[in-house]
């Protein structure tokens, strides 16, 4: 048995990380991962009878979370099946989605970026073992000295930005979209056919459709209000299934979300379906155009309307979070600079992505051109 001070070999750790990528998180129980199993043992790992695979998953999530956000962390989450809703995806689908983060072909990603991404996961694991955050060989080495008490990440942040030579305060929400309260308009990314995803899916559009539906006492949907209103809009302006131009915005009510003070959903058509595939193309210019259109439509509403914007196109659209934020911010900054008085809210689901948004909006020259 290794001594408690012996660090795991980087190459061997990388080999086990690549094995997880091939098999996926849902098959951890079936894999033989002696190094990752040993590194995940110790305080907080549970008793001797607890299966090892939950602790290994926690270990991998901690290592990926330590990568600091951005494309590297996002690609790692998709590669290993750690991103929300992807744990049961086949390896080919996870690889394809990770390739989209870098905007390259699957083959190029497999030959170049994938090894770098997985290598950085392995590097984080070895680094955590070296600094004593994890026992390196499963011997139950004592934990590091206790630091400051951990706190829950705030679900709402106030961010001060500059536009048009003035300071403006935005609200950054860090929670699912269906928990919003008292918002005049929530922007929902859509495709150019305004075809809503099924309500059981995890996207912003699916979550809003699900939350806006009216249900009976047993929880079954009896009125799919947002879908019905959006169909009425397309029947009027885009009949026979014809697509709309990218950047088009359709307004519907919020359905049952009205009870939470949400007034309208602004459906932004930014995703152009690729014929014969399940994939979409999203251009940052179309995201900016759609958000600009949202502000124009808000001009006909109440004074100082509140509007909530997710990172449009950063899901299945394939845009990197920073690129999506840059496209959204281009329209927001232009509106604020010309004297707009909207109450602007941004929405993400994970604290690490909120950290990225806050860093880019407050750091000088932080957003990509």
C-alpha positions in Angstrom: 0.0 0.0 0.0 1.2 3.5 -0.8 2.3 5.8 1.9 0.0 8.6 2.9 2.3 11.2 1.4 2.7 9.5 -2.0 0.8 11.5 -4.7 -1.1 9.7 -7.4 0.5 9.4 -10.8 -0.9 12.0 -13.2 -0.9 9.6 -16.2 -2.8 7.0 -14.2 -5.3 9.5 -13.0 -5.9 10.7 -16.5 -6.4 7.2 -17.7 -9.2 6.7 -15.1 -10.8 10.1 -16.1 -10.8 9.0 -19.7 -12.5 5.7 -18.7 -15.2 7.7 -17.0 -15.7 9.8 -20.1 -16.2 6.6 -22.2 -18.6 5.0 -19.8 -20.4 8.0 -18.3 -21.4 8.9 -14.8 -24.4 6.5 -14.8 -22.0 3.5 -15.1 -19.6 4.4 -12.4 -20.8 1.4 -10.4 -19.4 -0.9 -13.1 -16.0 0.7 -13.4 -12.8 -0.3 -11.7 -11.2 3.1 -10.7 -8.8 2.3 -7.9 -7.1 5.8 -7.9 -10.3 7.8 -8.0 -11.9 5.5 -5.4 -9.0 6.0 -3.1 -8.9 9.8 -3.6 -12.6 10.0 -2.8 -12.2 8.1 0.5 -11.8 9.8 3.8 -13.9 12.2 5.9 -17.3 12.8 4.5 -17.2 9.8 2.2 -19.6 7.7 4.3 -19.1 4.4 6.1 -17.3 1.3 4.9 -20.6 -0.2 3.6 -21.4 2.8 1.4 -20.8 2.3 -2.4 -17.8 4.1 -3.7 -19.3 5.6 -6.8 -21.3 8.5 -5.2 -18.0 9.6 -3.6 -16.2 9.4 -6.9 -18.9 11.5 -8.6 -18.5 14.1 -5.9 -14.8 14.1 -6.3 -15.1 14.6 -10.1 -17.6 17.4 -9.6 -15.3 19.2 -7.1 -12.4 18.9 -9.5 -14.3 20.3 -12.5 -15.8 23.1 -10.4 -12.3 24.1 -9.5 -11.4 24.8 -13.1 -12.7 28.4 -12.9 -15.6 28.4 -15.4 -15.4 29.3 -19.0 -15.1 26.9 -22.0 -12.7 24.6 -20.3 -15.0 23.8 -17.4 -18.1 23.7 -19.6 -16.5 21.2 -22.0 -15.4 19.1 -19.1 -18.9 19.0 -17.7 -20.3 17.8 -21.0 -17.5 15.3 -21.6 -18.0 13.5 -18.3 -21.8 13.9 -18.2 -21.7 16.3 -15.2 -23.7 19.0 -16.9 -27.4 19.2 -15.9 -29.5 16.7 -17.8 -26.5 14.9 -19.5 -25.6 12.1 -17.1 -27.3 9.5 -19.3 -26.2 10.8 -22.6 -24.3 8.4 -24.9 -20.5 9.2 -25.1 -20.9 10.3 -28.8 -23.5 12.9 -27.8 -21.5 14.2 -24.9 -18.4 14.5 -27.1 -20.4 16.3 -29.8 -21.8 18.8 -27.3 -18.3 19.4 -25.8 -17.0 20.1 -29.3 -19.7 22.7 -29.8 -18.4 24.6 -26.8 -15.1 25.2 -28.7 -16.9 25.6 -32.1 -14.9 22.8 -33.7 -15.8 19.5 -35.4 -16.2 16.4 -33.3 -13.1 14.8 -34.9 -10.9 17.9 -34.3 -12.1 18.0 -30.7 -11.4 14.3 -30.2 -7.8 14.8 -31.5 -7.0 18.1 -29.8 -9.2 19.8 -27.2 -10.5 16.6 -25.5 -7.2 15.5 -24.2 -6.5 19.0 -22.9 -9.8 19.2 -21.2 -9.6 15.8 -19.5 -5.9 16.5 -18.7 -7.0 19.6 -16.8 -9.5 17.5 -14.8 -6.7 15.1 -13.9 -4.4 18.0 -13.0 -7.0 19.4 -10.6 -7.3 16.0 -9.0 -3.6 15.7 -8.5 -3.3 19.3 -7.3 -6.1 18.7 -4.7 -4.3 15.6 -3.4 -1.0 17.6 -3.2 -2.6 20.4 -1.2 -4.2 18.0 1.3 -7.8 18.7 0.3 -8.2 15.0 -0.5 -6.4 11.9 0.9 -4.3 10.8 -2.1 -4.5 7.0 -1.6 -7.6 6.3 0.4 -5.8 5.8 3.7 -8.0 8.3 5.5 -5.4 11.0 6.0 -6.6 13.7 8.4 -8.4 16.7 6.8 -6.8 20.1 6.5 -7.2 22.6 9.3 -10.7 24.0 9.5 -11.1 27.3 7.6 -13.9 29.8 7.6 -17.4 28.3 7.8 -18.8 27.6 4.3 -21.8 29.6 3.2 -24.5 29.0 0.7 -24.0 31.0 -2.5 -26.5 33.9 -2.8 -29.3 33.3 -5.2 -29.5 37.0 -6.1 -26.6 39.4 -6.7 -26.6 43.1 -7.4 -24.0 44.1 -10.0 -22.9 47.6 -10.9 -22.0 48.1 -14.6 -21.2 51.1 -16.7 -22.9 52.1 -19.9 -23.1 55.5 -21.6 -20.7 57.0 -19.0 -23.1 56.2 -16.1 -23.4 53.4 -13.5 -26.3 51.0 -13.6 -27.3 48.3 -11.3 -28.4 44.9 -12.6 -29.8 41.9 -10.8 -28.2 38.5 -11.4 -30.5 35.6 -10.5 -28.8 32.2 -9.7 -31.7 29.8 -9.8 -34.1 28.0 -12.2 -36.2 30.3 -14.4 -39.5 29.1 -12.9 -38.6 30.6 -9.5 -38.7 34.2 -10.9 -41.1 36.6 -9.2 -42.5 40.0 -10.2 -40.9 40.4 -13.7 -42.7 42.1 -16.6 -41.0 40.2 -19.3 -38.9 37.0 -19.3 -37.0 36.2 -22.5 -37.2 32.6 -23.6 -34.8 31.4 -26.3 -36.6 29.6 -29.2 -35.9 28.3 -32.7 -37.1 30.0 -35.8 -40.2 27.8 -36.0 -41.2 28.8 -32.4 -41.6 25.0 -31.7 -41.5 24.7 -27.9 -39.6 21.7 -26.4 -41.5 19.2 -24.4 -42.3 20.4 -20.8 -40.3 17.6 -19.2 -37.0 18.9 -20.6 -34.5 21.1 -18.8 -34.1 24.1 -21.1 -35.3 27.6 -20.2 -38.1 27.4 -22.8 -39.2 24.0 -21.4 -39.1 25.2 -17.8 -41.3 28.2 -18.7 -43.8 26.1 -20.6 -44.0 23.7 -17.7 -44.4 26.4 -15.1 -46.9 28.3 -17.1 -49.3 25.3 -17.5 -52.5 25.0 -15.5 -52.7 21.7 -13.7 -55.4 19.7 -12.0 -55.2 18.6 -8.3 -53.2 15.5 -9.3 -50.6 17.6 -11.1 -51.7 16.8 -14.7 -51.6 19.5 -17.3 -55.0 20.6 -18.3 -54.1 23.9 -20.1 -50.8 24.3 -21.9 -51.3 28.1 -22.0 -47.9 29.3 -23.2 -47.8 26.7 -26.0 -51.4 27.6 -27.0 -50.7 31.3 -27.2 -47.5 30.8 -29.1 -49.3 28.6 -31.6 -51.9 31.3 -32.1 -49.1 33.8 -32.8 -47.5 31.6 -35.4 -50.9 30.8 -37.0 -51.3 34.5 -37.6 -47.8 35.6 -38.5 -46.0 32.4 -39.7 -48.7 30.0 -41.0 -48.1 26.6 -42.6 -45.0 26.0 -40.4 -42.9 28.7 -42.2 -39.9 29.8 -40.2 -39.5 33.4 -39.0 -36.4 35.5 -39.5 -33.7 35.0 -36.8 -34.1 37.8 -34.2 -37.9 37.8 -34.3 -39.6 38.1 -31.0 -43.1 36.8 -30.2 -45.0 37.8 -27.0 -47.3 35.6 -25.1 -48.8 35.7 -21.6 -47.1 33.9 -18.7 -49.9 31.4 -18.0 -49.8 30.2 -14.4 -46.6 32.2 -13.8 -48.9 35.2 -13.6 -49.5 34.2 -10.0 -45.9 34.9 -9.3 -46.0 38.3 -10.8 -44.6 37.3 -14.2 -46.5 39.2 -16.9 -45.2 38.1 -20.3 -42.9 35.7 -22.1 -40.8 37.2 -25.0 -39.9 34.2 -27.2 -36.7 35.1 -29.1 -36.1 33.2 -32.3 -32.4 32.7 -32.4 -31.8 29.0 -33.1 -31.8 27.9 -36.8 -32.4 24.2 -37.2 -29.9 22.2 -39.3 -31.8 20.2 -41.8 -31.7 16.4 -41.1 -30.2 16.8 -37.6 -31.2 17.5 -34.0 -28.7 20.4 -33.9 -29.1 24.2 -34.2 -27.0 27.1 -35.3 -27.0 30.3 -33.2 -25.2 33.5 -34.4 -24.3 36.0 -31.7 -25.6 38.8 -34.0 -29.0 37.2 -34.0 -28.9 37.1 -30.2 -28.1 40.8 -30.1 -30.8 41.5 -32.6 -33.4 39.6 -30.6 -32.6 41.4 -27.3 -32.7 44.7 -29.1 -36.2 43.8 -30.4 -37.2 42.9 -26.8 -36.3 46.4 -25.6 -38.2 47.9 -28.5 -41.3 46.0 -27.6 -41.0 46.9 -23.9 -41.2 50.6 -24.9 -45.0 50.1 -25.3 -45.4 48.7 -21.8 -45.3 50.2 -18.3 -42.7 52.8 -17.2 -39.4 51.2 -16.1 -40.3 47.7 -17.1 -38.4 44.8 -15.7 -36.9 42.3 -18.1 -35.0 39.0 -17.3 -32.5 37.6 -19.8 -30.9 34.2 -19.7 -27.6 33.4 -21.5 -29.4 33.0 -24.9 -27.9 30.4 -27.1 -25.6 28.9 -24.5 -27.5 25.7 -24.2 -28.2 23.5 -27.2 -27.4 26.5 -29.4 -23.7 25.8 -28.8 -22.5 29.3 -27.9 -19.9 29.5 -25.1 -21.3 31.3 -22.1 -18.9 34.3 -22.5 -19.9 34.7 -26.2 -23.6 34.5 -25.3 -23.2 37.1 -22.5 -21.2 39.4 -24.9 -24.1 39.2 -27.5 -26.8 39.9 -24.8 -24.7 42.7 -23.3 -24.2 44.4 -26.6 -27.9 45.1 -26.8 -28.3 45.9 -23.1 -25.4 48.3 -23.1 -26.7 50.1 -26.2 -30.1 50.5 -24.6 -28.8 51.8 -21.3 -26.3 54.1 -23.1 -29.2 55.7 -25.0 -31.0 56.5 -21.8 -33.1 53.4 -21.3 -34.5 53.0 -17.8 -35.3 49.3 -17.8 -34.8 47.2 -14.7 -32.5 44.6 -16.2 -32.2 41.1 -14.7 -29.8 38.3 -15.9 -30.4 34.6 -15.1 -28.1 31.6 -14.7 -28.6 28.4 -12.9 -25.2 27.6 -11.4 -23.0 29.7 -9.1 -19.9 29.1 -11.1 -21.5 30.6 -14.2 -22.8 33.5 -12.1 -19.2 34.1 -11.1 -18.2 34.2 -14.7 -21.0 36.7 -15.6 -20.1 38.9 -12.7 -16.4 38.8 -13.5 -16.9 39.7 -17.2 -19.4 42.5 -16.5 -17.3 44.2 -13.8 -13.7 43.6 -15.0 -12.2 46.2 -17.4 -12.3 44.9 -21.0 -13.7 41.6 -19.6 -16.2 40.8 -22.3 -14.9 39.4 -25.6 -15.2 41.7 -28.6 
